[in-house]
């Protein structure tokens, strides 16, 4: 039996190392069998050992998270509670962002005089301080205190958690640089050419703050999909009260009331049809590509769009109890299936920080043993920490991610969350929704099976369809327009709700719609035409045309693949990725589309929960999988996978749940994203290599006591410039074969 889990929202996490620290603190509690921290959603999902003591486990978890230096609070069950929690989180995030912006702007502004002086001193090479030492101290103090405060706080929590992070390295390096400079300033040696490292400490803090600002601005707000769903359902509802109707707010609707939905309107509730027949477009909810005819006694979901008639619904569920509300909660909860992966920079830092400390300690001991004296040994040890300042290291990852986003924008990729590049480079499989993703998302005329002239049959059908808003009728009109056919006038035009259209064309009674409607009063049936149809056409939606009671034609419509879809699948296979189709449409339709595109595995009739379960099963096997979709029903899947890609023409809910948006309805952009992600990963590796080259050269010089301020300044500047130039090259990257 599966043990129940609960969720906590967390405030204050800024990087993967934060998520790992939270996870370790919770693991020490020992009361949880499963811990999954989701940095993107600022959330942790916990499964306690004792299923009957969730409230107690929640209190222990909150205490552990707060001990790690973050805030935590339980997640509400209702959408209203979640909206309030989201608003609180967004307010805290905005406040933190304002403080970070202030710190970064101040630090960068105070660094500018140092930057000018560093260039001048490097060119002069005479050891002269272009900024007087006391002025340097005055410029450095605000940065070392106010600017660096977040690093001190996070470093303290990291040390308490027995971890080494970038924050620890920043504090050690900049603190050593500041204190060593302060020593030289007050012992008088600074006036005689002794090196000052105030500019190094200010530069590191300014650059790393700028990097964090870039990362924070790129981090998408949690709850975007939930907010989009909330805005989707109409807030004003028309109800039938006796023989009259009146409008009330959605929050005032109660079960048992009768709600009226006009043609073109959206159902605000789950309910049973008590009056009327209409076609319901539920494609964004279920994946069914075409509207479905519904009448009295059948059920309607909130979010379904009504066409071809008006409906009266007896309310069965409102607000939190509707199917779409359950879908909203499913989307909101879907992204917490796996722990956050630690980026390469954090893994390297865990090794680099202890190594630098060990080298500094050994340098101090060696020079003390050599008789250099305590002061000389301490200066050399501090110099090791100073030159290890992660100026280029702090820029290496965020500047590459920023360049990747810029390159993506030029290719038609809106990378909402820049952390998508890491799993994007490791993707093993891509799962696609069908309707609106690989297909156009609207019906088109595929075939005409006529007992006579097919063109004449299309003219009659398109003439009748001219006043209808049904998607199948629209497909007939578009087919006639594409063939430049002139349409005759229709007299006595009528529409039977949920049945079809009829009218008089040149003295002939023409009927178009369902088989039963077209055969009404007919002297013959459509059996001969149906038996002559290929099996593939029989599974498609059909419109039947009769003229004066005689079967005339069967029109086959369907949702055809986008022209780019087949090439997109070929490109993904060329990158070594498996492709799968997951759709809510009928299996026969799904099989036909998959076979035409070259997709080996295709599953139809899948509800949002089914898609989510299938994907989570693959994720549980350790596979890195992406999903591409466009509808409401794709929200949970987009949220759950390593990379969710939404069509730019899709619903706001899908785009809100995705980490990447395809600016054009072109599935080939998925392959471009995978290729770009691999290039970004390579670029980050190149930047880290360039950053570590500086340390590989400078640290040995510092250990030997031969590091001059000119060499340190030039090496640091060269390291940062090389990282920036490499990022500029990445921003201009294009895949082979694009223009």
C-alpha positions in Angstrom: 0.0 0.0 0.0 1.4 3.4 -1.0 2.1 5.7 2.0 0.6 9.1 1.9 2.8 12.1 1.2 2.5 15.8 2.0 4.1 19.0 0.6 5.7 22.0 2.1 6.4 25.3 0.3 9.9 26.7 0.9 11.0 30.3 0.8 14.7 31.4 0.3 16.2 28.7 -1.9 18.3 30.2 -4.7 20.3 27.4 -6.2 20.7 23.6 -6.4 23.1 23.6 -3.5 20.2 25.1 -1.4 17.9 22.3 -2.4 20.6 19.7 -1.6 21.1 21.3 1.8 17.4 21.1 2.6 17.4 17.5 1.5 20.3 16.6 3.7 18.8 18.3 6.8 15.5 16.4 6.3 17.4 13.2 5.8 19.1 13.6 9.1 15.6 13.6 10.8 15.3 9.9 9.8 11.5 10.0 9.7 11.0 10.1 6.0 11.1 7.3 3.5 11.1 9.7 0.5 12.3 13.3 0.1 12.0 15.2 -3.2 13.0 18.9 -3.3 11.7 20.8 -6.3 13.8 24.0 -6.7 11.7 25.3 -9.6 8.5 25.2 -7.6 10.1 26.0 -4.2 8.6 22.9 -2.7 9.4 19.6 -1.0 7.3 16.5 -1.1 7.8 14.1 1.8 6.6 10.6 2.6 6.8 10.0 6.4 7.7 6.7 8.0 4.5 6.8 10.1 1.5 7.5 7.8 -0.7 8.2 10.9 1.5 11.1 12.1 1.6 13.4 9.1 0.9 16.5 11.2 3.8 15.7 13.6 6.1 14.9 10.6 5.1 18.2 9.0 6.2 20.1 12.2 9.5 18.2 12.3 10.1 18.9 8.6 9.4 22.7 9.1 11.9 22.7 12.0 14.6 21.0 9.9 14.1 23.3 7.0 14.3 26.4 9.2 17.4 25.0 10.8 18.9 24.9 7.3 18.2 28.6 7.0 15.0 28.7 5.0 11.3 29.2 5.7 8.7 26.5 5.2 4.9 26.2 5.5 2.4 23.5 4.6 0.6 23.6 1.2 -3.1 24.1 1.2 -5.5 21.6 -0.4 -8.0 24.0 -2.0 -7.2 26.3 -5.0 -8.0 29.3 -2.8 -5.4 28.3 -0.2 -2.9 27.7 -2.9 -3.6 31.0 -4.5 -2.9 32.7 -1.2 0.3 30.7 -0.7 1.4 31.6 -4.2 0.7 35.3 -3.6 2.8 35.2 -0.4 5.6 33.4 -2.1 5.6 35.9 -5.0 5.6 38.8 -2.6 8.7 37.4 -0.8 10.4 36.7 -4.1 9.8 40.3 -5.3 11.2 41.7 -2.1 14.3 39.4 -2.3 14.7 40.4 -5.9 14.7 44.1 -5.1 17.3 43.6 -2.4 19.5 41.6 -4.7 19.2 44.2 -7.4 20.2 46.9 -5.0 23.2 44.9 -3.7 24.3 44.1 -7.3 23.9 47.6 -8.6 25.8 49.1 -5.7 28.6 46.6 -5.9 29.0 47.0 -9.7 29.0 50.8 -9.3 31.7 50.7 -6.6 33.8 48.3 -8.7 34.0 50.6 -11.7 36.8 52.8 -10.2 38.7 49.7 -9.3 38.3 48.4 -12.9 39.8 51.6 -14.3 42.6 51.6 -11.8 43.4 47.9 -12.5 43.8 48.6 -16.2 46.0 51.6 -15.5 48.2 49.7 -13.0 48.6 46.7 -15.3 49.8 48.9 -18.1 52.1 51.0 -15.9 53.6 48.0 -14.1 55.2 50.2 -11.4 53.3 48.9 -8.4 51.8 52.4 -7.8 48.3 52.5 -6.3 46.2 54.7 -8.6 43.5 54.8 -5.9 44.8 55.9 -2.5 44.6 53.0 0.0 42.1 54.7 2.3 39.8 55.5 -0.6 40.1 51.8 -1.6 39.0 50.8 1.9 36.1 53.3 1.7 34.9 51.8 -1.6 35.3 48.2 -0.4 33.6 48.4 3.0 30.0 48.8 1.7 30.5 45.9 -0.7 32.2 43.6 1.8 29.4 44.2 4.4 26.1 45.1 2.8 26.8 43.6 -0.7 28.3 40.3 0.6 25.7 39.8 3.4 23.8 37.0 1.5 27.0 35.1 1.0 27.9 35.2 4.7 24.4 34.0 5.6 24.4 31.1 3.1 28.0 30.2 3.9 27.1 30.0 7.6 24.3 27.6 6.9 26.5 25.6 4.5 29.2 25.2 7.2 26.5 24.2 9.7 25.3 21.6 7.2 28.9 20.4 6.7 29.0 21.3 3.0 31.3 23.4 0.7 29.5 25.7 -1.7 30.2 28.7 -3.9 29.1 30.9 -1.0 31.8 29.5 1.2 34.4 30.1 -1.5 33.3 33.6 -2.0 33.4 34.4 1.8 36.8 32.8 2.2 38.4 34.4 -0.9 36.9 37.9 -0.5 37.3 37.9 3.3 41.0 36.9 3.0 41.5 39.6 0.3 39.9 42.2 2.4 41.7 41.3 5.7 45.1 41.0 4.0 44.6 44.4 2.4 43.5 45.8 5.7 46.7 44.4 7.3 48.9 46.0 4.7 47.0 49.3 5.0 47.4 49.6 8.8 51.0 48.3 9.2 52.1 51.0 6.7 53.4 48.6 4.0 50.7 49.6 1.5 52.4 53.0 1.2 55.6 51.3 0.2 54.2 49.2 -2.6 52.7 46.2 -0.7 49.9 44.7 -2.6 46.2 45.6 -1.8 43.5 43.2 -2.9 40.4 45.4 -2.2 39.7 45.4 -5.9 39.7 41.6 -6.0 37.2 41.2 -3.2 34.9 43.9 -4.7 35.1 42.3 -8.2 34.2 38.9 -7.0 31.2 40.0 -4.9 30.0 42.3 -7.7 30.3 39.6 -10.5 28.8 36.8 -8.4 25.9 39.1 -7.4 25.3 39.9 -11.0 25.3 36.2 -11.8 22.8 35.5 -9.1 20.6 38.4 -10.4 20.6 36.8 -13.9 19.7 33.4 -12.4 16.9 34.9 -10.3 15.4 36.9 -13.2 15.4 33.7 -15.3 13.7 31.6 -12.7 10.0 31.5 -13.6 7.3 32.2 -11.1 5.7 29.1 -9.5 1.9 28.8 -10.1 1.8 30.3 -13.5 -0.2 27.3 -14.9 -2.6 27.4 -11.9 -3.2 31.1 -12.4 -3.9 30.6 -16.1 -6.5 27.9 -15.3 -8.1 30.1 -12.8 -8.5 32.9 -15.4 -9.8 30.5 -18.0 -13.2 29.7 -16.5 -15.9 32.4 -16.8 -16.4 34.3 -13.6 -20.0 35.4 -14.5 -22.5 32.5 -14.8 -26.1 32.6 -16.3 -28.5 30.5 -14.3 -32.1 29.6 -15.0 -34.4 30.6 -12.1 -37.9 29.3 -12.9 -39.0 30.7 -16.2 -36.4 33.5 -16.1 -32.6 33.7 -16.2 -30.2 35.9 -14.2 -26.4 36.3 -13.9 -24.4 35.5 -10.7 -20.8 35.1 -9.9 -19.2 31.6 -10.2 -18.5 31.5 -6.4 -22.3 31.8 -5.8 -23.2 28.8 -7.9 -24.4 25.8 -5.9 -25.0 22.2 -6.9 -28.5 21.5 -8.2 -28.8 24.9 -9.9 -29.4 25.0 -13.7 -26.7 26.9 -15.6 -27.2 28.1 -19.2 -24.4 27.9 -21.7 -24.8 29.8 -25.0 -23.2 28.8 -28.4 -19.6 29.8 -28.3 -19.6 29.9 -24.5 -17.6 27.8 -22.1 -19.1 25.6 -19.3 -18.2 27.1 -15.9 -19.2 23.9 -14.0 -19.4 20.1 -14.2 -23.0 19.2 -14.9 -25.6 17.0 -16.6 -27.4 18.3 -19.7 -31.1 18.7 -18.9 -32.0 20.6 -22.1 -30.5 21.1 -25.5 -28.2 19.4 -27.9 -24.8 20.8 -29.0 -21.3 19.9 -30.0 -18.6 20.1 -27.2 -15.0 21.0 -28.0 -13.1 19.3 -25.2 -9.8 19.0 -27.1 -7.8 20.9 -24.6 -9.2 18.9 -21.7 -9.2 15.4 -23.2 -7.1 15.4 -26.4 -10.1 14.4 -28.5 -9.4 16.2 -31.8 -13.0 17.0 -32.9 -16.1 18.2 -31.1 -18.5 15.6 -29.7 -22.2 15.7 -29.9 -23.9 15.7 -26.5 -27.6 15.8 -25.4 -29.9 15.4 -22.4 -28.6 13.0 -19.8 -25.0 13.3 -20.8 -22.3 15.1 -18.8 -20.3 18.2 -19.5 -17.0 19.3 -17.9 -16.0 22.8 -16.9 -13.9 24.3 -19.6 -15.7 22.6 -22.5 -16.6 25.0 -25.4 -20.2 24.7 -26.8 -21.1 25.1 -30.4 -24.1 24.4 -32.6 -26.6 24.9 -29.9 -27.3 26.1 -26.3 -27.3 23.8 -23.3 -28.9 23.9 -19.8 -26.8 22.0 -17.2 -27.8 20.8 -13.8 -24.8 21.7 -11.7 -23.0 18.6 -10.2 -19.6 20.2 -9.2 -18.3 23.8 -8.8 -15.0 25.4 -8.0 -12.6 23.0 -6.3 -14.8 19.9 -7.1 -14.8 20.3 -10.9 -12.7 18.2 -13.1 -10.7 21.2 -14.3 -9.9 22.1 -10.7 -8.6 18.6 -10.0 -6.6 19.0 -13.2 -5.2 22.3 -11.8 -4.1 20.6 -8.6 -2.6 17.8 -10.6 -0.6 20.3 -12.6 0.5 22.1 -9.4 1.6 18.9 -7.8 3.1 17.2 -10.8 6.6 18.7 -10.8 7.8 17.2 -7.5 8.7 13.7 -8.5 12.5 14.0 -8.4 15.2 15.7 -6.4 17.1 18.6 -7.9 20.3 17.7 -9.7 23.4 19.5 -8.5 25.1 21.5 -11.3 28.7 20.9 -12.3 29.9 24.1 -10.7 28.5 23.0 -7.3 30.1 19.6 -7.6 33.5 21.2 -8.5 33.2 23.6 -5.7 32.8 20.8 -3.2 36.2 19.6 -4.2 37.8 22.9 -4.9 37.0 24.7 -1.6 38.6 22.0 0.7 41.5 21.7 -1.7 42.2 25.5 -1.5 41.9 25.4 2.3 44.3 22.5 2.4 46.8 24.2 0.1 46.6 27.4 2.1 47.2 25.5 5.4 50.1 23.6 4.0 51.6 26.8 2.6 51.4 28.4 6.0 53.1 25.4 7.6 55.8 25.0 5.0 56.9 28.7 5.1 56.8 28.7 8.9 59.0 25.6 8.9 61.3 27.3 6.4 61.8 30.1 9.0 60.0 32.8 7.0 58.3 34.0 10.2 54.6 34.0 11.2 53.7 37.2 9.3 55.3 36.1 6.0 53.7 32.6 6.3 50.3 34.1 7.0 50.5 36.5 4.1 51.4 33.7 1.7 48.5 31.5 3.0 46.1 34.5 2.7 47.4 35.1 -0.9 46.4 31.5 -1.8 42.9 32.3 -0.7 42.9 35.6 -2.4 43.9 34.3 -5.8 41.3 31.5 -5.5 38.6 34.1 -5.5 35.9 32.8 -7.9 35.6 35.8 -10.2 35.4 33.9 -13.4 33.9 30.9 -11.6 31.0 33.0 -10.5 30.4 34.1 -14.1 31.1 30.8 -15.9 27.6 29.2 -15.5 25.2 32.1 -15.5 26.8 33.9 -18.5 26.7 30.6 -20.5 23.0 30.1 -19.6 22.2 33.7 -20.6 24.0 33.2 -23.9 22.1 30.0 -24.4 18.8 31.8 -23.9 19.8 34.5 -26.4 20.8 31.8 -29.0 17.5 30.1 -28.3 15.5 33.2 -28.9 17.2 33.6 -32.3 16.2 30.1 -33.2 12.5 30.5 -32.1 12.9 29.0 -28.6 11.7 30.9 -25.5 13.6 29.3 -22.7 11.4 30.3 -19.7 13.6 28.5 -17.1 17.3 28.5 -18.0 17.8 25.4 -15.8 16.1 23.4 -18.6 19.4 23.4 -20.5 21.0 20.8 -18.1 18.3 18.1 -18.4 17.8 19.1 -22.1 21.4 18.0 -22.8 20.7 14.7 -21.2 17.3 13.9 -22.7 16.9 10.2 -23.8 13.3 10.4 -25.1 10.6 12.9 -26.2 6.9 12.2 -25.7 4.5 14.2 -27.8 0.9 15.0 -27.5 -0.9 14.6 -30.8 -3.7 17.2 -31.3 -2.4 20.7 -31.9 1.2 19.5 -31.4 2.2 17.1 -34.1 -1.1 17.8 -35.9 -2.7 21.2 -36.9 -5.4 20.9 -34.2 -8.3 21.5 -36.5 -10.2 19.3 -38.9 -9.4 19.3 -42.6 -11.2 17.6 -45.5 -9.2 14.4 -46.2 -11.4 12.6 -48.7 -14.8 12.6 -50.5 -16.6 9.3 -51.2 -19.3 10.4 -53.7 -21.9 8.6 -55.7 -21.3 10.8 -58.7 -19.4 14.1 -59.2 -17.4 14.8 -56.0 -16.8 18.5 -56.9 -20.6 19.1 -57.2 -21.1 17.3 -53.8 -18.5 19.6 -52.2 -20.2 22.7 -53.7 -23.6 21.7 -52.2 -22.1 20.8 -48.8 -20.0 24.0 -48.5 -23.0 26.1 -49.5 -25.0 24.6 -46.6 -22.0 24.9 -44.2 -21.6 28.6 -44.9 -23.7 29.7 -41.8 -22.4 27.1 -39.4 -19.7 27.4 -36.7 -19.1 23.7 -36.4 -15.4 22.8 -37.1 -16.4 20.1 -39.7 -18.5 22.6 -41.6 -15.6 25.1 -41.5 -13.3 22.3 -43.0 -15.8 22.0 -45.9 -15.9 25.7 -46.6 -12.1 25.9 -46.5 -11.8 23.0 -48.9 -14.2 24.8 -51.3 -12.3 28.0 -51.0 -9.0 26.2 -51.7 -10.5 24.9 -54.9 -12.0 28.3 -55.8 -15.5 26.9 -56.1 -18.5 29.2 -56.6 -21.2 28.4 -54.0 -24.9 28.7 -54.8 -27.5 30.5 -52.7 -29.3 28.5 -50.0 -33.0 29.0 -49.2 -35.0 27.8 -46.2 -31.7 27.1 -44.3 -32.1 25.3 -41.0 -29.9 23.9 -38.3 -31.0 21.0 -36.1 -29.1 21.2 -32.8 -26.6 18.4 -32.7 -27.9 16.9 -35.9 -27.0 18.8 -39.0 -28.0 21.4 -41.6 -30.7 21.4 -44.3 -31.8 23.8 -47.0 -33.1 24.3 -50.5 -30.5 24.7 -53.2 -31.9 25.2 -56.8 -35.1 23.5 -55.8 -33.5 20.5 -54.2 -33.6 19.5 -50.5 -30.1 19.1 -49.3 -29.2 17.6 -45.9 -25.7 17.5 -44.3 -24.8 16.1 -41.0 -24.8 12.8 -39.1 -25.8 9.6 -41.0 -29.2 9.5 -39.2 -29.9 13.1 -40.0 -29.0 12.8 -43.7 -31.0 9.6 -44.1 -34.2 11.1 -42.4 -36.9 10.6 -45.0 -34.4 9.2 -47.5 -35.5 6.6 -50.1 -32.1 4.9 -49.8 -29.3 4.4 -47.2 -25.5 5.0 -47.3 -24.5 1.3 -46.9 -23.0 1.1 -50.5 -20.8 4.2 -50.0 -19.8 3.0 -46.5 -18.8 -0.4 -47.7 -16.6 1.1 -50.4 -14.7 3.3 -48.0 -11.1 2.3 -46.9 -10.9 1.2 -43.2 -8.7 4.2 -42.4 -11.4 6.6 -43.5 -14.1 4.9 -41.4 -12.4 5.7 -38.1 -12.3 9.4 -39.1 -15.2 11.8 -38.4 -17.6 11.7 -41.3 -20.3 14.1 -42.6 -23.1 12.7 -44.7 -24.8 14.5 -47.6 -28.1 13.6 -49.2 -30.0 15.3 -52.0 -33.8 14.8 -52.3 -33.5 11.8 -50.1 -30.8 10.1 -52.1 -27.3 9.4 -50.6 -24.9 11.7 -52.4 -21.5 11.8 -50.6 -19.6 11.0 -47.4 -17.0 13.6 -46.4 -14.0 12.4 -44.4 -12.4 15.0 -42.2 -9.4 14.7 -39.8 -6.7 16.4 -38.0 -3.8 16.2 -40.4 -0.1 16.3 -39.3 1.8 19.5 -39.5 4.1 19.6 -42.6 7.1 19.8 -40.3 6.2 16.9 -38.0 7.8 14.1 -40.0 11.1 15.9 -40.3 11.0 16.7 -36.6 10.8 13.0 -35.7 13.7 12.2 -38.1 15.8 15.0 -36.5 15.2 13.7 -33.0 16.0 10.1 -34.0 19.2 11.5 -35.6 20.1 12.9 -32.2 19.7 9.5 -30.6 16.3 10.2 -28.9 13.4 7.8 -28.7 10.0 9.3 -29.7 6.6 8.4 -28.2 3.0 9.7 -28.8 0.6 10.1 -25.8 -2.9 11.3 -26.8 -6.4 11.4 -25.5 -7.7 10.7 -29.0 -9.0 7.3 -30.2 -6.3 4.6 -30.6 -7.2 4.1 -34.2 -6.6 7.8 -35.0 -3.4 7.9 -33.0 -2.0 4.8 -34.7 -2.7 6.3 -38.2 -0.8 9.6 -37.3 2.1 7.8 -35.6 2.6 5.4 -38.5 2.7 8.3 -40.9 5.3 10.2 -38.9 7.5 7.2 -38.1 6.8 7.2 -34.3 7.2 3.6 -33.1 5.2 3.8 -29.8 1.7 5.5 -29.7 -0.8 5.3 -26.9 -4.4 6.7 -27.3 -7.4 7.3 -25.0 -5.1 8.7 -22.3 -6.5 11.1 -19.7 -4.2 13.6 -18.1 -3.7 11.3 -15.1 -2.8 8.4 -17.5 -0.2 10.5 -19.3 1.3 11.6 -16.0 1.4 8.1 -14.6 3.1 6.8 -17.8 5.7 9.5 -17.6 6.3 9.1 -13.9 6.9 5.4 -14.4 9.6 6.2 -16.9 11.1 8.8 -14.7 11.1 6.3 -11.8 13.2 4.0 -14.0 15.8 6.8 -14.1 15.1 8.0 -17.6 15.4 11.6 -18.6 12.4 12.4 -20.7 10.8 15.5 -22.2 7.2 16.2 -23.2 5.7 18.4 -25.9 2.1 19.6 -25.7 -0.3 22.4 -26.1 -3.5 21.9 -24.2 -4.9 22.0 -20.7 -4.8 18.2 -20.5 -1.0 18.4 -21.1 -0.3 20.6 -18.1 0.5 17.8 -15.6 2.8 16.1 -18.1 4.6 19.3 -19.0 5.2 20.0 -15.3 6.3 16.5 -14.4 9.1 15.8 -16.9 12.7 17.0 -17.0 11.9 19.4 -19.8 8.4 20.5 -20.7 8.0 22.2 -24.2 4.8 24.0 -25.1 3.6 25.1 -28.5 3.4 28.9 -28.6 0.0 28.6 -30.2 -1.2 26.4 -27.3 -3.2 27.3 -24.2 -1.9 29.7 -21.5 -2.0 26.8 -19.1 0.3 24.7 -21.2 2.7 27.6 -21.6 2.6 28.3 -17.9 3.5 24.7 -17.0 6.4 24.5 -19.6 10.0 25.3 -19.2 10.5 26.0 -22.9 8.0 27.6 -25.4 8.2 27.0 -29.1 7.7 30.5 -30.6 6.4 29.0 -33.9 4.1 25.9 -34.3 7.0 23.9 -35.6 7.9 20.6 -33.9 11.4 20.8 -35.5 12.3 23.3 -32.8 12.3 20.5 -30.3 15.4 19.0 -31.9 16.9 22.5 -32.0 16.4 22.8 -28.3 18.2 19.5 -27.6 21.1 20.5 -29.9 21.3 23.9 -28.2 21.2 22.3 -24.7 24.1 20.1 -25.6 26.1 23.1 -26.9 25.3 25.1 -23.7 26.5 22.2 -21.6 29.7 22.2 -23.6 30.0 26.0 -23.2 29.7 25.8 -19.4 32.4 23.1 -19.4 34.6 25.4 -21.5 34.0 28.4 -19.2 34.8 26.4 -16.1 38.0 25.2 -17.8 39.0 28.8 -18.6 38.2 29.8 -15.0 40.2 27.0 -13.5 43.2 27.8 -15.7 43.6 31.0 -13.8 43.7 29.1 -10.5 46.1 26.5 -11.9 48.6 29.3 -12.7 48.0 31.7 -9.9 47.8 29.4 -6.9 51.3 27.8 -7.4 52.7 31.4 -7.8 51.0 32.4 -4.5 52.3 29.3 -2.7 55.9 30.1 -3.9 55.5 33.7 -2.7 56.0 35.1 -6.2 52.6 36.6 -7.0 52.7 40.3 -7.8 49.6 42.5 -7.9 50.1 43.1 -11.6 50.1 39.4 -12.4 47.1 38.7 -10.1 45.1 41.6 -11.7 46.0 40.7 -15.3 45.3 37.0 -14.8 41.9 37.7 -13.1 40.9 40.1 -15.9 42.1 37.7 -18.6 40.1 34.9 -17.0 36.9 36.9 -16.8 37.3 38.3 -20.4 37.9 34.8 -21.8 34.8 33.5 -20.2 32.7 36.5 -21.5 34.1 36.1 -25.1 33.3 32.3 -25.0 29.8 33.2 -24.0 29.5 35.7 -26.8 30.5 32.9 -29.2 27.8 30.7 -27.7 25.1 33.4 -28.1 25.8 33.4 -31.9 25.6 29.6 -32.2 23.2 28.1 -34.8 22.7 24.4 -35.6 24.1 23.1 -38.9 21.7 23.6 -41.8 19.9 26.7 -40.4 20.2 30.2 -41.8 
